[in-house]
């Protein structure tokens, strides 16, 4: 095969060691190969960088092994062209699996141009990723802790969630605090209701009648303290994100014009895909990378399951939430029409993924063209695919036993 890169290196990355294989031109026509093992401390990685520079290496490839590739990639990216490869795409021949053979195999693939690099965002976007992902993890923990609170209340026979829409609202929180402090009289607890909840006082008295023991009081107090801590950390993270996101305020405002996409979703989009759409050749490449496009599985003329592939779960989760707001709950607009059209034939889940895919494609074009979202209207699909819509309508009538002849209206 044709050699593309003259001086390259393949790395087999582990938690404590990294095995490097350098392939450079030899004194004769044969290639010279050198293998050496380094540690993963900063001092060892700097020694690895100097060792590669001594051989005049220009390109370095490594597998995306957990999070262990990150410190190695960050140390080498300023001095060499680093390529992060998907391990599933450069799998070794079965039966020949050792660290030395792994790094040599990666180096050989790299020198022949057979390693396709994964998307690694620049440092500012990587920092945004850390913040948005940590915030998403804390929000998930807040939800789980709220569910734990509900389980404790159910165990105590307190049916507050059956009456109050928000157990952790002003009224609900006052009742829970009173319960933990020893107040168990339903009449006294119900009088803590505020606003519209006071119209449900009879139902509240019944819901607050239970067997709330000291055991439950201790558990509820601990859960509430944890929820207060999570609220404080989430608020601090959001404030810090506002400061870090300031250079990307224009991009956030553009993405915020997409129906269903709010400020928080826009921040996740920028943190996961960045603002430079040049790294993705087309919107289809971005959708495939995110895992929001249908799979293609055909053999012998038979189409099998086309489920979506595993992609960026943080980006996909944010877009699914946006799709639920902009597609399933909306009544107007192109996204709502797309949801209804797909849902009739494919079901709710696939329709939500289809709307999320459309939102990601819209975000790609907004960032690439530096523009804002323009609503195409609920009849956008009919206008764009007029012939397909006519054929589908005719086929529907023919399946019901009618003979259809189309004539243009005057």
N, C-alpha and C positions, 0 to 999 in steps of 0.2 A: 504494500500500500504506500501511497505517497506520504512523505513526511512533511508535516505542516510546521511544527515547532522544533527547532534544533536543540535548545537547552531548556529542559523542563524537569519537573519534580512531581512525584506522586506521594501523598501522605496517607498513612493508615492511622487514624486518630483513635485514641483510647482515653480513659479517664486520667491515668497516671503517666502514660508514655505515648509517644508519636513516632512511628517508623517512617523514615524518609528514604525515597529511592530517587537518585538523580540520574538522568540519562542525557549525556552530552556526546559530541563527536569524538571518536577515538583517534589514535595516531594513524590507524589504517582506515579502511572503509567501514569497519565494524563500529558499532556503538559501544561506548564505555558506560558502565552502570556501577554506581556506588550506593551502598545501603548503610544507613546509620540510624541508631535509636537515640532519641532525646527524651527528657522529662517534659512535663507540661507546666512547670513553674515559669515565671516571667524570665528569670535569668537563663533557663534552658532554652526558652523560645527565642530569646535574643541571640543565643549561640547558634540555634538553628538558622536564623536569618543570616548571620554572618557566614555560616557554612555554605548556604545556598548562593550567597553573593560571591563567594570565592570561586564557585564553578560557573559564574556568569549566567545563572538561571534567570529566565524571563517570565515563565509561567509556572504556577503551582496549582495542583488540583487536589481536592480532598473530598471525602464523603461527609454528608450532613449527619454526623453521629450525635444524636441527642442535642445537648447544649455544649458538648466538649469541643466542638469545632470553633466556637465563637472566639475564645481568647487567641487561638492560633491564627484564625483568619484576620482578626483585628491587628495583630502584631505584624503580619506579613503583607497586608493589603497596600501599605504605603510604598513598599519596596518592589513588589512583584504584581503581576496580573494574576489574581487569585480566582479560581474557578471552584464553586461549590456544587458538587454533583449529587444527584439523587442516587442513593445506594441501589435502588431497585433497577435503575437503568444501566448500571455498569457492573452487574453481578458477575462474579468470577465463575469460571468453569467448575461444575460440581466435582468434588473429590480432590481439589487442589486449593485448600483453604489454610493459609498461614499468613502471619503478619507481613513477612517479607514478600511473599507472592502477591498479596493484596496491593501493597504500595507499588510494586513493580508493574502489576497489571494496570493500575491507575495511570502510572507514568507512560506506559506504552499507548494506552488509549488517548491520553492527552497529546502526545507528540504526533499522532495521526489525525488529530482534530475530531475525535469521536466522543468527546465529553461535552455535554450541553450543560452550561452553567445555570444554576438556580438564581432567582432574583434575591439579591441582598441589598436592602436600601442603604442610603448614606447614613452617617452617624446621627444627624439631627432627627431623621425619621425613626431610627432605631430607638432613640431616647423616648420619642413620643409613643412608640409601641409599648415600651416597658410601662409607661404611665397608664395608657388606656387599658392594657390587659390587666394590670393590677387593679384598676378601678372596677373592671368587669368582674374580676374574681371576688372582690369585696362585695359588690352588689349581689352576686350569686350567693355568697355566704349570708348576707342580710336576709335574702329570701328564705334560705334554709333555716335560719334562726327563727324567723317569723313562723315557719311551719312547726318548729319545735314548740314554740309558745302555744300555738293552737292545740297541739297534742296534749300538753299539760292541762290546758283549760278543759278539754274534752274529758280527760281522765278525772277531773274534779267536778264534772257535771255542770260547768259554767258554759252556757250557750250564747255567749256574747256575740260571736261571729254570725249567728243566725239572725240577729236584729240590727247590729251596727255594721255598716258597709266597710268601715275601716277600724279594726280593733286597736290600732296604734294611733288613731286620731286624738284630738284634744280630749274628747269625752271618754273614749276607750282607755287612754293612758291614765286619766284621773281615776277611773274605776279600778284599774289594775294596781295602781300605786296604793289605793285605799285597801284593796284586798291583801296586799303583801304586808300592810301595816296593822292588820288584825281586824278590819271592819268587814263583817260578813252579813250585816242586815241588808236584804235586798232593797228595802224602801230607801235607806240612806244612800246606798250605792246608785240607785236609779236617779236620785236627785242630782247626781253629778253630771247628768247629761246636759249638753249645750246645743243650741240651735235647733235644727229640724229634728234631731233625735229625741227632743222632749215630747214630740207627738206620739212616741212609741213607749211611753212610761209603763203602761200595763204589761206590754210584752217584755220590756226590760226587767221588770220585777220578777217575772217568771224565769227569764233567761239567767238571772243572777242568783237564783236559788239553787244551791248545790251543796257539795260536801268538800269545801275548800279547807284542807288541813295545813298545818305548819310545813309539812313536806312539800306541798304544792307552792306555798308562799316562798320557800327558799329557792325552788327551781325557777319560779317566775321572776323573782328579784335578780337572779343571776342572768337569765335570758335578757331581761330589760337592760341590765348594765352592759351586756355585750352589744345589744342593739344600739345603745347610746354611743358606745365606743366606735362602732362601725359607721354610724352617721357622722361622727366627728372626723374620722379618717377619710371618708368619701368626700366630705365637704372640703377638707384640706387638699385632697388630690385634685378636685375640680378647680379650686382656686389656682393651684400651681399649674394645671394644664392651661388655664386661660393665659397665664404669663408665657408659657413655653410656646403656645399656639399663636402668639401675636404675629410672628412673621408670615403665618399662613392664614391670616384673617380674611383676605380676599377670596381664597379658595374655599374657606368654610362658608362664607356668604353665598358663593355660587352653588355649592352643593346643597345648601339649606333651601334653595328654591325648588328642589325636587319634591313632589308631593310624598309625604310619609317620612321624609328624611329631616330629622331635627338637628340641632347643634351637636348633640352628643354623638349621633350617628355619623355626622360629617367629620367629627374629630377622629372617629374610628377609621373611616375611609382613608383619610389622609395618613394616619399612622400606619396603616397596613399596606397601602399601594403607593404612597408618596404623592408628589405633585407633578413629577416628570413622567408623562405617559410615553416617552420615547423608548422606555425599556420594554414596553409591550407593543409588538408590531401592529396589532389590531385589537379591537374590543373583544373579539372572539378569543384571542390568546389570554386576555385578562380574565374572562369568564371561565376559561378552562383552568387557569392557574388557581382561581378562587374556589373551584369545585362547584360551580353553579350552572354548568351546561350539561345537557343530557349525554349519557354515555352512548357509545356506538359498538354494539356487539352483534355481528352478523356472521353466520357460517352456513354454507350450502343454501343460500337464499332465504334462510330463516333468521328473523330478527328476535334476539333474546332480550333479556332485561336491559334497559337503558338507564339504570340508576346512576345518580351523580357520583363522581369520584371523590376521594378524600382530598380536600384542598385546605384552604386557610379557614379554620373553624371559627376564628375570632371575627373575620370579615363576614363569613357566611351567616353567623349568628346575628350580627348587627343588621344585615340586609334582610334576613327573614323577619325580624321584628319590624323593620320599616315596611316590608311588604304586607304584613298583617294590618298595619295602620293605613297604608296608602292604597291597598288593593281590596282586601276583604271588608274593611269597615267604611270605605269611601263609596259614594254613590255616583260620582261623576269623574270624568277624566279617562285618559288612555289606560292607566294602570288598573283601574276598577273594571273597565271593559275587558282588558286582557284576562283578568282573574275570572270573570264570569264566563268568558269564551272557553278557556282551558278547563275550568272546573266542570263544565257540562260533560266533557268527554274523558277527562283524566282524574278527576277527583280534587279534593281540597288541597292536599299536601303538594301535589305536583303543580297545581295552579299557583300556590304561594311561591314555590321555587321559580316558576316562570316569571312572576312579577319581580322577584328579587334579581333575577338575571336581567330583566329589562332596566331595572334601576341602576345596576352596575354598569350596563352599557351606556346609559344616559350620563352617569358620573364620569365615565371615561371621556366621552365627547365634550363635556363641559370643561374638564381640566385640560384636554388637548387643544381645544379651540378658544379657551379663555372667554367663555360666554356664560349666559344664564339659561335656565330651563324654560322652554317655550311649550306650553301645553298643546299637543297636537289634536286633542279632542277625542271624545269617546268613539267617533266614527272613523278614526285614523286607519284602522285595519281594513275596514270596508272600502275606504277610498284607495288604499294602496294595493289591495288584492281584490279588485272588483270582480274579475273573472272567476277567481276561486270562490268568492262568496256566492256568485250566481250558480256555479256548478254544485255547490253544497246544498243550496236551496232546492234545485231541481232534483237532485238525488234523494232528498228527504221526501219530496212529494211522490217521486216514482216508487219509493219503498212502501208508500201507503196506497199504492194501486192506481195512481193517476198517470195520464199521459200528458206531458208538458210540452207546450210549444211557446217559445219566446218571441215576442214582437216588440220592437221599440215603440215607446209611447210617442204620440204626436208632439 
